[in-house]
Amino acid sequence: MLNDIRCAYKAREEQLASAARNYKKRMKDIYKKHEMLLIAYRSQREQILGLKNEDLDAGPSEVEFVVTDSELLSGQAQELNRLREDKACLESQLRNGLEQVKGSGEMGGDCWLESETRGKVNDGNWMELKKQMREFTLTTQEELESERGQLSSRLKVTEGQLAELQDYVDKHLGRYKEEIVRLRKLIGSEVPLNYQC
């Protein structure tokens, strides 16, 4: 009866471990799909912002839709989220600065531009600054996404190789031990009692 209980507990433990692995795998797959949606959303939002039509609402920044669960996030994903937050902060500062320029013709004291450039700022300079900031964020994000893709593919290849090597070791280790025992018998030496096959 005790053995039956142990077997039942062991089977249940294996079942729960398998379910947990499947759950984590599904969560990672969902996270990857979420990242792809965020990339598409950012791209469309940048296109809308590039139209310079004030009637169109570009929607909230992609920072509001970022996953924050630390179990799902790798170091690169956390860095990407930090860059997204920085970009959203810079965009809001840029919007505030543009509103101040349009409203008063002069920058406020809390703006991040230097005081000697405040009087020289016009819409053309702001648009150029905004364009440079957009290009910088796009190239940085593209580089990070490209590096993430390369690392992900390398990880999959490495996992495949590891599985093959583990399978090879599991299959051939027993054979090697049997061969060692057979060879020892052939040369006449006895196998030690503590030797395990």
Salt bridges, closest charged atoms under 4 A:
GLU35 OE1 - ARG84 NH2 3.24
GLU46 OE2 - LYS87 NZ 2.72
GLU46 OE1 - ARG134 NE 2.72
GLU54 OE2 - LYS102 NZ 3.68
GLU62 OE2 - LYS87 NZ 3.58
GLU79 OE2 - ARG82 NH2 2.53
ASP86 OD2 - ARG82 NH1 2.76
GLU91 OE1 - ARG45 NH1 3.23
GLU91 OE2 - LYS87 NZ 3.61
ASP167 OD2 - LYS171 NZ 3.18
GLU179 OE2 - ARG182 NH2 2.53
